[in-house]
Amino acid sequence: MSSIKIECVLPENCRCDAPVSSVALRQSGGYVATIGTKFCALNWKEQSAVVLATVDNDKKNNRFNDGKVDPAGRYFAANRRSVYKLEKEEQIPDGMCIDAEGKLWVACYNGGRVIRLDPVTGKRLQTVKLPVDKTTSCCFGGKNYSEMYVTCARDGMDPEGLLRQPEAGGIFKITGLGVKGIAPYSYAG
């Protein structure tokens, strides 16, 4: 088994005006993302986002929590309505993805980790600890989908917490997991 490597891949100067909760490939090229309450087209090279649609803009403290593209190319996103506990340590299951072996990967908000579960038995198969607490979502990408990308939040962190976790709000790339992901569906728009 190869050694697991974790690195922050979102530059410090590349911040959005609201939390980024999901990113998906776009059939026409590039990416789309949910940022706050907006669906946006991303231009990675120029580090810019163009708003495609805004929802629930009038609702205070509302934002998307996660999003995925279905096989028909539709981009679905949901806001936070329910909270479920995963473990005694008050970790909250957040964004998820499936690997090529059919196992479930779950980002644990307030847990600083992603875990790999067998969806049939519920048994935890692997844990990858990150240098931030508020992990929010995960997906596979890179060559042959052998890299995992993990997003995290920085909302609600005090200055001391940000000093302890300066990469909070970043995107992490994890290599050496020993498993690959499956190709994601692309947004048709």
N, C-alpha and C positions, 0 to 999 in steps of 0.2 A: 504494500500500500504506500502510495506517495505521501509526502509531507503536505499538510494543508497550509496554504498561504493566504493571508487576508491583507488587502490594501485599499485605501480610500481613493476612489477614482474621480470624484467630483471636486474640481478645483474650488478653493476657498472663495474666489471672486465670482463664482457661478451660482448665485442664489436667486430664487424666485420670490415674488411678492407674496406668495401664499404657499402652504405645504403642497408638495408634489406627492400624490398618493398612488399613482400608477403610470406606467409607460408601456406603449405597445408599438409594434412595427406597423407601418402603413404600406398598403399595396402599391401606392403611387410613389413610394420612396420616402425615406425619413421615418419620423416617429410622431405619435400623438401621445398626449399625456393629460391626466386630470390634475389641475393645479387649483387648489381652493375649491370653488364651485364652477370652474371653467373647464371645458374641453379645449385643448390647445394643440396646434401643430408645432413641432419643435424643429428648429434649425440648429443642429448640434455644433456645426462649424462656427456659426455667428453667435452662438449662445443666446438665441432669442426664441420667443414663443409668440404665435399669432392665435388669438382667441377665435375658436370656431363656433362655440355656443356657451352660454352661461345659464345656469339653473339655480333656482332658489336664492337669488342674489339678495332678496329682501329679508331673508331669515338670518337673524343674528347668530353668530358663532357656529354657522353651518359650513360644512366642507365635505368633499368626497373622502371616503376612507380607503377604497380600493377599486380597481377596475380590471376587467379582462375582456378579450375579444372572443366571440363565439365562432363556431365553424362557418356561419354564414357571413362573417366579416363585420358583425355589429359590435360596437364598443359599449359594454355595460359598465356602469359605475354605481356605487352605493354610498350613502352617507352613514354616519354612526347612529345607530338606534339601539342596539343591544350590546351588552358586555357579558362575555362568558369567561369564566376562570378556567385555566388549563392546569395549574398546579397550586400548591399551597403557598408558594412564594409570591402570589398575586400577579403572576404573569398572565397576560391576556393574549389569546391567539389572535393574530392579525392576518396579513396577507399570506397566501399559500401558493405552492406550485407542485407539480407532479414530475418525478424523474422517469427515465426510460424503463425502469424496473417496476413502475406502478406504485412507488412509495411516495408518501406525502411529506413535503417540507413545509414547516410552519414557522413564520417569524413570530417571536414571543415579545410583545410589547411589555416594557418594564422588566424584561428578563435578559436582555442583552445577548440574545442567542437565536439561532435557527435550529430546529430539531427535525430529524427525519423519523417518520412514524410508519409502521405497517398499518395500512387502513383496514385490513381484515382483523388483525389481532389487537390493534391499538398499542402494540409494544413499541417503545422508543428504541430506535436502531442507532442513532448517531446524534451528537450534539456539537455544534460549532459555536463557541463563545466569541463575541465581537467586543471591541473596545468602547462600545456605547450601550446604553441601557434600552433606549426606545426604538428597537428594531420594528419596522412596519410592514415590509413585504419582501418577497424574494422571487427570483425567476432565473432560468438558465439562459445563457447566451454564449457568445464567443464561438471559436472554431469547434465544430461538432457538438455544440452545446455543453461543453465540458467546464464552463465557468459559471459560477452562481453570482448573481448581483443582488445585493441586499440594500434596501433603503432604510433610513432611520429618521426620526423626528428630533427637533430641538425645542419645540413649543413647551412653555411652562418651566423651562430650566432657569435657575437663578444664575447670576454671574459666577458663583463658586463652582456650580455644577458644570458650567461651560468651560471653566478652566481645567477641570478634571477630565472633561470629555470634549476636547476642541474639535473633534471630527463629527460631533452630533449634527445631524441634518445632512450628512453626506451620503454618498453611495459607495458601497464596498464591493470589491471583486474578490471572490474566494476561488482558489484553484486547488487542485490536489484532493478533491473529495472522493475520487475513486468511482464516481457515478456520473452519468450524463443526463441531461434533460431531454425533452422532446421539443420539436419545433413549435413555436407558438403560432396561433392564428393571427393574420394581419387584418387591420382595420380596412374595410373596403372603400372608405371615403378618401 
